[in-house]
Amino acid sequence: MSILSENVIPGNHGKVFGTNAKEANDLGRIKENLLKIEGVKNVIFSDDFPVEFTVHTTKMVEIKEIEKMVKGLGFHAIPKGLFAL
């Protein structure tokens, strides 16, 4: 494992996660709770299926912390592959 695969790196790229949440209020709860994590500055949901969201941070945030927060709400947060530079 590497620093890139285990963390969300600050910057414009963010990290994309897939989720099994579908309802607007569930997505709102996910966003609300993720914004409570120190360093998370923005959560953007895609309008397409499957539902994905991008997390942008101001500092390095562990992916496990994001997964744990979403799992606590009863949903999955599965990180997508690394972005190409």
PDB file as gemmi writes it, atoms N, CA and C in Angstrom:
CRYST1    1.000    1.000    1.000  90.00  90.00  90.00 P 1                      
ATOM      1  N   MET A   1       0.840  -1.177   0.000  1.00  0.00           N  
ATOM      2  CA  MET A   1       0.000   0.000   0.000  1.00  0.00           C  
ATOM      3  C   MET A   1       0.887   1.244   0.000  1.00  0.00           C  
ATOM      4  N   SER A   2       0.320   2.321  -0.513  1.00  0.00           N  
ATOM      5  CA  SER A   2       1.090   3.558  -0.581  1.00  0.00           C  
ATOM      6  C   SER A   2       0.290   4.698   0.022  1.00  0.00           C  
ATOM      7  N   ILE A   3       0.957   5.809   0.163  1.00  0.00           N  
ATOM      8  CA  ILE A   3       0.302   6.993   0.716  1.00  0.00           C  
ATOM      9  C   ILE A   3      -0.879   7.416  -0.152  1.00  0.00           C  
ATOM     10  N   LEU A   4      -0.777   7.255  -1.470  1.00  0.00           N  
ATOM     11  CA  LEU A   4      -1.859   7.646  -2.378  1.00  0.00           C  
ATOM     12  C   LEU A   4      -3.059   6.714  -2.290  1.00  0.00           C  
ATOM     13  N   SER A   5      -2.809   5.438  -2.056  1.00  0.00           N  
ATOM     14  CA  SER A   5      -3.915   4.480  -2.038  1.00  0.00           C  
ATOM     15  C   SER A   5      -4.615   4.409  -0.680  1.00  0.00           C  
ATOM     16  N   GLU A   6      -4.009   4.967   0.363  1.00  0.00           N  
ATOM     17  CA  GLU A   6      -4.586   4.888   1.704  1.00  0.00           C  
ATOM     18  C   GLU A   6      -5.137   6.212   2.217  1.00  0.00           C  
ATOM     19  N   ASN A   7      -4.929   7.293   1.454  1.00  0.00           N  
ATOM     20  CA  ASN A   7      -5.321   8.619   1.915  1.00  0.00           C  
ATOM     21  C   ASN A   7      -5.962   9.429   0.801  1.00  0.00           C  
ATOM     22  N   VAL A   8      -6.760  10.421   1.210  1.00  0.00           N  
ATOM     23  CA  VAL A   8      -7.243  11.432   0.274  1.00  0.00           C  
ATOM     24  C   VAL A   8      -6.244  12.574   0.373  1.00  0.00           C  
ATOM     25  N   ILE A   9      -5.634  12.906  -0.756  1.00  0.00           N  
ATOM     26  CA  ILE A   9      -4.594  13.925  -0.802  1.00  0.00           C  
ATOM     27  C   ILE A   9      -5.241  15.286  -1.054  1.00  0.00           C  
ATOM     28  N   PRO A  10      -4.814  16.332  -0.336  1.00  0.00           N  
ATOM     29  CA  PRO A  10      -5.379  17.663  -0.569  1.00  0.00           C  
ATOM     30  C   PRO A  10      -5.140  18.130  -2.002  1.00  0.00           C  
ATOM     31  N   GLY A  11      -6.058  18.915  -2.513  1.00  0.00           N  
ATOM     32  CA  GLY A  11      -5.910  19.454  -3.863  1.00  0.00           C  
ATOM     33  C   GLY A  11      -7.205  19.395  -4.632  1.00  0.00           C  
ATOM     34  N   ASN A  12      -7.106  19.662  -5.928  1.00  0.00           N  
ATOM     35  CA  ASN A  12      -8.290  19.752  -6.781  1.00  0.00           C  
ATOM     36  C   ASN A  12      -8.814  18.403  -7.254  1.00  0.00           C  
ATOM     37  N   HIS A  13      -8.009  17.345  -7.174  1.00  0.00           N  
ATOM     38  CA  HIS A  13      -8.438  16.045  -7.696  1.00  0.00           C  
ATOM     39  C   HIS A  13      -9.452  15.360  -6.792  1.00  0.00           C  
ATOM     40  N   GLY A  14      -9.216  15.393  -5.499  1.00  0.00           N  
ATOM     41  CA  GLY A  14     -10.089  14.694  -4.568  1.00  0.00           C  
ATOM     42  C   GLY A  14      -9.997  13.188  -4.766  1.00  0.00           C  
ATOM     43  N   LYS A  15     -10.893  12.473  -4.126  1.00  0.00           N  
ATOM     44  CA  LYS A  15     -10.956  11.013  -4.230  1.00  0.00           C  
ATOM     45  C   LYS A  15     -12.400  10.621  -4.479  1.00  0.00           C  
ATOM     46  N   VAL A  16     -12.609   9.730  -5.452  1.00  0.00           N  
ATOM     47  CA  VAL A  16     -13.952   9.294  -5.824  1.00  0.00           C  
ATOM     48  C   VAL A  16     -14.282   7.989  -5.103  1.00  0.00           C  
ATOM     49  N   PHE A  17     -15.499   7.931  -4.560  1.00  0.00           N  
ATOM     50  CA  PHE A  17     -16.004   6.751  -3.873  1.00  0.00           C  
ATOM     51  C   PHE A  17     -17.331   6.344  -4.502  1.00  0.00           C  
ATOM     52  N   GLY A  18     -17.579   5.050  -4.578  1.00  0.00           N  
ATOM     53  CA  GLY A  18     -18.887   4.542  -4.964  1.00  0.00           C  
ATOM     54  C   GLY A  18     -19.686   4.269  -3.702  1.00  0.00           C  
ATOM     55  N   THR A  19     -21.006   4.379  -3.777  1.00  0.00           N  
ATOM     56  CA  THR A  19     -21.851   4.107  -2.616  1.00  0.00           C  
ATOM     57  C   THR A  19     -23.149   3.435  -3.049  1.00  0.00           C  
ATOM     58  N   ASN A  20     -23.753   2.714  -2.110  1.00  0.00           N  
ATOM     59  CA  ASN A  20     -25.034   2.075  -2.394  1.00  0.00           C  
ATOM     60  C   ASN A  20     -26.212   2.930  -1.927  1.00  0.00           C  
ATOM     61  N   ALA A  21     -25.955   4.121  -1.404  1.00  0.00           N  
ATOM     62  CA  ALA A  21     -27.031   5.044  -1.020  1.00  0.00           C  
ATOM     63  C   ALA A  21     -27.647   5.627  -2.288  1.00  0.00           C  
ATOM     64  N   LYS A  22     -28.974   5.770  -2.288  1.00  0.00           N  
ATOM     65  CA  LYS A  22     -29.661   6.266  -3.485  1.00  0.00           C  
ATOM     66  C   LYS A  22     -30.575   7.448  -3.207  1.00  0.00           C  
ATOM     67  N   GLU A  23     -31.197   7.467  -2.048  1.00  0.00           N  
ATOM     68  CA  GLU A  23     -32.171   8.513  -1.718  1.00  0.00           C  
ATOM     69  C   GLU A  23     -31.463   9.830  -1.400  1.00  0.00           C  
ATOM     70  N   ALA A  24     -32.082  10.936  -1.785  1.00  0.00           N  
ATOM     71  CA  ALA A  24     -31.491  12.262  -1.587  1.00  0.00           C  
ATOM     72  C   ALA A  24     -31.214  12.549  -0.113  1.00  0.00           C  
ATOM     73  N   ASN A  25     -32.124  12.134   0.774  1.00  0.00           N  
ATOM     74  CA  ASN A  25     -31.889  12.402   2.196  1.00  0.00           C  
ATOM     75  C   ASN A  25     -30.729  11.569   2.737  1.00  0.00           C  
ATOM     76  N   ASP A  26     -30.526  10.354   2.221  1.00  0.00           N  
ATOM     77  CA  ASP A  26     -29.380   9.532   2.635  1.00  0.00           C  
ATOM     78  C   ASP A  26     -28.077  10.165   2.164  1.00  0.00           C  
ATOM     79  N   LEU A  27     -28.072  10.662   0.925  1.00  0.00           N  
ATOM     80  CA  LEU A  27     -26.879  11.323   0.397  1.00  0.00           C  
ATOM     81  C   LEU A  27     -26.578  12.585   1.201  1.00  0.00           C  
ATOM     82  N   GLY A  28     -27.616  13.289   1.606  1.00  0.00           N  
ATOM     83  CA  GLY A  28     -27.436  14.478   2.441  1.00  0.00           C  
ATOM     84  C   GLY A  28     -26.841  14.139   3.795  1.00  0.00           C  
ATOM     85  N   ARG A  29     -27.286  13.030   4.380  1.00  0.00           N  
ATOM     86  CA  ARG A  29     -26.725  12.586   5.663  1.00  0.00           C  
ATOM     87  C   ARG A  29     -25.259  12.209   5.517  1.00  0.00           C  
ATOM     88  N   ILE A  30     -24.924  11.538   4.413  1.00  0.00           N  
ATOM     89  CA  ILE A  30     -23.526  11.169   4.174  1.00  0.00           C  
ATOM     90  C   ILE A  30     -22.676  12.432   4.079  1.00  0.00           C  
ATOM     91  N   LYS A  31     -23.124  13.393   3.274  1.00  0.00           N  
ATOM     92  CA  LYS A  31     -22.363  14.638   3.106  1.00  0.00           C  
ATOM     93  C   LYS A  31     -22.208  15.363   4.438  1.00  0.00           C  
ATOM     94  N   GLU A  32     -23.299  15.490   5.169  1.00  0.00           N  
ATOM     95  CA  GLU A  32     -23.283  16.190   6.456  1.00  0.00           C  
ATOM     96  C   GLU A  32     -22.268  15.563   7.415  1.00  0.00           C  
ATOM     97  N   ASN A  33     -22.249  14.238   7.481  1.00  0.00           N  
ATOM     98  CA  ASN A  33     -21.334  13.551   8.399  1.00  0.00           C  
ATOM     99  C   ASN A  33     -19.893  13.582   7.916  1.00  0.00           C  
ATOM    100  N   LEU A  34     -19.672  13.483   6.604  1.00  0.00           N  
ATOM    101  CA  LEU A  34     -18.301  13.545   6.097  1.00  0.00           C  
ATOM    102  C   LEU A  34     -17.685  14.917   6.335  1.00  0.00           C  
ATOM    103  N   LEU A  35     -18.485  15.967   6.256  1.00  0.00           N  
ATOM    104  CA  LEU A  35     -17.967  17.317   6.486  1.00  0.00           C  
ATOM    105  C   LEU A  35     -17.557  17.534   7.941  1.00  0.00           C  
ATOM    106  N   LYS A  36     -17.946  16.631   8.838  1.00  0.00           N  
ATOM    107  CA  LYS A  36     -17.532  16.704  10.245  1.00  0.00           C  
ATOM    108  C   LYS A  36     -16.107  16.194  10.445  1.00  0.00           C  
ATOM    109  N   ILE A  37     -15.583  15.449   9.468  1.00  0.00           N  
ATOM    110  CA  ILE A  37     -14.216  14.926   9.569  1.00  0.00           C  
ATOM    111  C   ILE A  37     -13.248  16.082   9.352  1.00  0.00           C  
ATOM    112  N   GLU A  38     -12.299  16.221  10.259  1.00  0.00           N  
ATOM    113  CA  GLU A  38     -11.321  17.302  10.149  1.00  0.00           C  
ATOM    114  C   GLU A  38     -10.530  17.163   8.850  1.00  0.00           C  
ATOM    115  N   GLY A  39     -10.505  18.231   8.072  1.00  0.00           N  
ATOM    116  CA  GLY A  39      -9.772  18.236   6.812  1.00  0.00           C  
ATOM    117  C   GLY A  39     -10.652  18.069   5.588  1.00  0.00           C  
ATOM    118  N   VAL A  40     -11.877  17.562   5.744  1.00  0.00           N  
ATOM    119  CA  VAL A  40     -12.788  17.412   4.599  1.00  0.00           C  
ATOM    120  C   VAL A  40     -13.432  18.768   4.342  1.00  0.00           C  
ATOM    121  N   LYS A  41     -13.244  19.296   3.108  1.00  0.00           N  
ATOM    122  CA  LYS A  41     -13.798  20.623   2.810  1.00  0.00           C  
ATOM    123  C   LYS A  41     -14.991  20.580   1.873  1.00  0.00           C  
ATOM    124  N   ASN A  42     -15.153  19.497   1.100  1.00  0.00           N  
ATOM    125  CA  ASN A  42     -16.235  19.454   0.131  1.00  0.00           C  
ATOM    126  C   ASN A  42     -16.558  18.007  -0.233  1.00  0.00           C  
ATOM    127  N   VAL A  43     -17.849  17.737  -0.453  1.00  0.00           N  
ATOM    128  CA  VAL A  43     -18.312  16.428  -0.918  1.00  0.00           C  
ATOM    129  C   VAL A  43     -19.269  16.688  -2.071  1.00  0.00           C  
ATOM    130  N   ILE A  44     -18.957  16.132  -3.245  1.00  0.00           N  
ATOM    131  CA  ILE A  44     -19.769  16.353  -4.442  1.00  0.00           C  
ATOM    132  C   ILE A  44     -20.296  15.008  -4.929  1.00  0.00           C  
ATOM    133  N   PHE A  45     -21.622  14.918  -5.122  1.00  0.00           N  
ATOM    134  CA  PHE A  45     -22.248  13.696  -5.615  1.00  0.00           C  
ATOM    135  C   PHE A  45     -22.478  13.792  -7.113  1.00  0.00           C  
ATOM    136  N   SER A  46     -22.281  12.676  -7.821  1.00  0.00           N  
ATOM    137  CA  SER A  46     -22.585  12.625  -9.253  1.00  0.00           C  
ATOM    138  C   SER A  46     -24.074  12.354  -9.423  1.00  0.00           C  
ATOM    139  N   ASP A  47     -24.620  12.771 -10.546  1.00  0.00           N  
ATOM    140  CA  ASP A  47     -26.040  12.544 -10.831  1.00  0.00           C  
ATOM    141  C   ASP A  47     -26.276  11.232 -11.565  1.00  0.00           C  
ATOM    142  N   ASP A  48     -25.210  10.561 -11.953  1.00  0.00           N  
ATOM    143  CA  ASP A  48     -25.307   9.339 -12.742  1.00  0.00           C  
ATOM    144  C   ASP A  48     -25.418   8.111 -11.848  1.00  0.00           C  
ATOM    145  N   PHE A  49     -25.804   6.996 -12.475  1.00  0.00           N  
ATOM    146  CA  PHE A  49     -25.805   5.704 -11.794  1.00  0.00           C  
ATOM    147  C   PHE A  49     -24.587   4.935 -12.265  1.00  0.00           C  
ATOM    148  N   PRO A  50     -23.824   4.287 -11.441  1.00  0.00           N  
ATOM    149  CA  PRO A  50     -23.985   4.167 -10.001  1.00  0.00           C  
ATOM    150  C   PRO A  50     -23.621   5.476  -9.292  1.00  0.00           C  
ATOM    151  N   VAL A  51     -24.185   5.661  -8.113  1.00  0.00           N  
ATOM    152  CA  VAL A  51     -23.940   6.886  -7.357  1.00  0.00           C  
ATOM    153  C   VAL A  51     -22.493   6.903  -6.881  1.00  0.00           C  
ATOM    154  N   GLU A  52     -21.835   8.007  -7.159  1.00  0.00           N  
ATOM    155  CA  GLU A  52     -20.458   8.217  -6.715  1.00  0.00           C  
ATOM    156  C   GLU A  52     -20.371   9.596  -6.084  1.00  0.00           C  
ATOM    157  N   PHE A  53     -19.401   9.734  -5.184  1.00  0.00           N  
ATOM    158  CA  PHE A  53     -19.147  11.056  -4.621  1.00  0.00           C  
ATOM    159  C   PHE A  53     -17.648  11.292  -4.561  1.00  0.00           C  
ATOM    160  N   THR A  54     -17.280  12.563  -4.675  1.00  0.00           N  
ATOM    161  CA  THR A  54     -15.883  12.972  -4.634  1.00  0.00           C  
ATOM    162  C   THR A  54     -15.657  13.763  -3.357  1.00  0.00           C  
ATOM    163  N   VAL A  55     -14.604  13.408  -2.636  1.00  0.00           N  
ATOM    164  CA  VAL A  55     -14.251  14.089  -1.395  1.00  0.00           C  
ATOM    165  C   VAL A  55     -13.001  14.922  -1.652  1.00  0.00           C  
ATOM    166  N   HIS A  56     -13.085  16.224  -1.356  1.00  0.00           N  
ATOM    167  CA  HIS A  56     -11.936  17.123  -1.440  1.00  0.00           C  
ATOM    168  C   HIS A  56     -11.520  17.484  -0.016  1.00  0.00           C  
ATOM    169  N   THR A  57     -10.210  17.573   0.196  1.00  0.00           N  
ATOM    170  CA  THR A  57      -9.707  17.822   1.544  1.00  0.00           C  
ATOM    171  C   THR A  57      -8.705  18.973   1.566  1.00  0.00           C  
ATOM    172  N   THR A  58      -8.480  19.496   2.771  1.00  0.00           N  
ATOM    173  CA  THR A  58      -7.463  20.525   2.985  1.00  0.00           C  
ATOM    174  C   THR A  58      -6.193  19.925   3.574  1.00  0.00           C  
ATOM    175  N   LYS A  59      -6.270  18.670   4.004  1.00  0.00           N  
ATOM    176  CA  LYS A  59      -5.106  17.941   4.516  1.00  0.00           C  
ATOM    177  C   LYS A  59      -5.317  16.465   4.222  1.00  0.00           C  
ATOM    178  N   MET A  60      -4.287  15.659   4.448  1.00  0.00           N  
ATOM    179  CA  MET A  60      -4.437  14.224   4.197  1.00  0.00           C  
ATOM    180  C   MET A  60      -5.453  13.626   5.175  1.00  0.00           C  
ATOM    181  N   VAL A  61      -6.405  12.884   4.613  1.00  0.00           N  
ATOM    182  CA  VAL A  61      -7.427  12.205   5.418  1.00  0.00           C  
ATOM    183  C   VAL A  61      -7.397  10.733   5.022  1.00  0.00           C  
ATOM    184  N   GLU A  62      -7.367   9.852   6.020  1.00  0.00           N  
ATOM    185  CA  GLU A  62      -7.329   8.420   5.733  1.00  0.00           C  
ATOM    186  C   GLU A  62      -8.638   7.957   5.101  1.00  0.00           C  
ATOM    187  N   ILE A  63      -8.514   7.136   4.076  1.00  0.00           N  
ATOM    188  CA  ILE A  63      -9.686   6.565   3.408  1.00  0.00           C  
ATOM    189  C   ILE A  63     -10.499   5.735   4.398  1.00  0.00           C  
ATOM    190  N   LYS A  64      -9.826   5.037   5.299  1.00  0.00           N  
ATOM    191  CA  LYS A  64     -10.527   4.214   6.293  1.00  0.00           C  
ATOM    192  C   LYS A  64     -11.456   5.051   7.165  1.00  0.00           C  
ATOM    193  N   GLU A  65     -11.058   6.288   7.444  1.00  0.00           N  
ATOM    194  CA  GLU A  65     -11.894   7.173   8.261  1.00  0.00           C  
ATOM    195  C   GLU A  65     -13.194   7.522   7.522  1.00  0.00           C  
ATOM    196  N   ILE A  66     -13.093   7.759   6.221  1.00  0.00           N  
ATOM    197  CA  ILE A  66     -14.269   8.056   5.396  1.00  0.00           C  
ATOM    198  C   ILE A  66     -15.162   6.824   5.302  1.00  0.00           C  
ATOM    199  N   GLU A  67     -14.553   5.661   5.043  1.00  0.00           N  
ATOM    200  CA  GLU A  67     -15.321   4.414   4.948  1.00  0.00           C  
ATOM    201  C   GLU A  67     -16.067   4.130   6.252  1.00  0.00           C  
ATOM    202  N   LYS A  68     -15.396   4.344   7.381  1.00  0.00           N  
ATOM    203  CA  LYS A  68     -15.991   4.082   8.693  1.00  0.00           C  
ATOM    204  C   LYS A  68     -17.184   5.004   8.948  1.00  0.00           C  
ATOM    205  N   MET A  69     -17.054   6.276   8.586  1.00  0.00           N  
ATOM    206  CA  MET A  69     -18.137   7.240   8.799  1.00  0.00           C  
ATOM    207  C   MET A  69     -19.379   6.849   7.991  1.00  0.00           C  
ATOM    208  N   VAL A  70     -19.174   6.501   6.716  1.00  0.00           N  
ATOM    209  CA  VAL A  70     -20.303   6.143   5.850  1.00  0.00           C  
ATOM    210  C   VAL A  70     -20.909   4.809   6.286  1.00  0.00           C  
ATOM    211  N   LYS A  71     -20.067   3.855   6.665  1.00  0.00           N  
ATOM    212  CA  LYS A  71     -20.556   2.549   7.122  1.00  0.00           C  
ATOM    213  C   LYS A  71     -21.407   2.697   8.379  1.00  0.00           C  
ATOM    214  N   GLY A  72     -21.058   3.643   9.237  1.00  0.00           N  
ATOM    215  CA  GLY A  72     -21.834   3.908  10.445  1.00  0.00           C  
ATOM    216  C   GLY A  72     -23.248   4.378  10.144  1.00  0.00           C  
ATOM    217  N   LEU A  73     -23.462   4.893   8.937  1.00  0.00           N  
ATOM    218  CA  LEU A  73     -24.794   5.331   8.507  1.00  0.00           C  
ATOM    219  C   LEU A  73     -25.558   4.211   7.806  1.00  0.00           C  
ATOM    220  N   GLY A  74     -24.893   3.054   7.624  1.00  0.00           N  
ATOM    221  CA  GLY A  74     -25.552   1.905   7.006  1.00  0.00           C  
ATOM    222  C   GLY A  74     -25.312   1.766   5.511  1.00  0.00           C  
ATOM    223  N   PHE A  75     -24.297   2.460   4.985  1.00  0.00           N  
ATOM    224  CA  PHE A  75     -24.003   2.411   3.553  1.00  0.00           C  
ATOM    225  C   PHE A  75     -22.533   2.074   3.330  1.00  0.00           C  
ATOM    226  N   HIS A  76     -22.186   1.847   2.081  1.00  0.00           N  
ATOM    227  CA  HIS A  76     -20.804   1.554   1.714  1.00  0.00           C  
ATOM    228  C   HIS A  76     -20.177   2.776   1.062  1.00  0.00           C  
ATOM    229  N   ALA A  77     -18.867   2.921   1.245  1.00  0.00           N  
ATOM    230  CA  ALA A  77     -18.070   3.919   0.531  1.00  0.00           C  
ATOM    231  C   ALA A  77     -16.862   3.170  -0.006  1.00  0.00           C  
ATOM    232  N   ILE A  78     -16.865   2.896  -1.296  1.00  0.00           N  
ATOM    233  CA  ILE A  78     -15.806   2.098  -1.909  1.00  0.00           C  
ATOM    234  C   ILE A  78     -14.935   3.015  -2.754  1.00  0.00           C  
ATOM    235  N   PRO A  79     -13.647   3.163  -2.384  1.00  0.00           N  
ATOM    236  CA  PRO A  79     -12.776   4.062  -3.150  1.00  0.00           C  
ATOM    237  C   PRO A  79     -12.518   3.531  -4.556  1.00  0.00           C  
ATOM    238  N   LYS A  80     -12.515   4.438  -5.510  1.00  0.00           N  
ATOM    239  CA  LYS A  80     -12.199   4.099  -6.904  1.00  0.00           C  
ATOM    240  C   LYS A  80     -10.685   4.112  -7.066  1.00  0.00           C  
ATOM    241  N   GLY A  81     -10.198   3.662  -8.226  1.00  0.00           N  
ATOM    242  CA  GLY A  81      -8.765   3.583  -8.487  1.00  0.00           C  
ATOM    243  C   GLY A  81      -8.071   4.925  -8.455  1.00  0.00           C  
ATOM    244  N   LEU A  82      -6.757   4.867  -8.488  1.00  0.00           N  
ATOM    245  CA  LEU A  82      -5.939   6.076  -8.479  1.00  0.00           C  
ATOM    246  C   LEU A  82      -6.120   6.845  -9.771  1.00  0.00           C  
ATOM    247  N   PHE A  83      -6.023   8.156  -9.685  1.00  0.00           N  
ATOM    248  CA  PHE A  83      -6.129   8.997 -10.875  1.00  0.00           C  
ATOM    249  C   PHE A  83      -4.789   9.021 -11.600  1.00  0.00           C  
ATOM    250  N   ALA A  84      -4.819   9.233 -12.890  1.00  0.00           N  
ATOM    251  CA  ALA A  84      -3.592   9.317 -13.684  1.00  0.00           C  
ATOM    252  C   ALA A  84      -3.064  10.739 -13.671  1.00  0.00           C  
ATOM    253  N   LEU A  85      -1.762  10.867 -13.510  1.00  0.00           N  
ATOM    254  CA  LEU A  85      -1.139  12.200 -13.532  1.00  0.00           C  
ATOM    255  C   LEU A  85      -0.601  12.511 -14.901  1.00  0.00           C  
TER     256      LEU A  85                                                      
END                                                                             
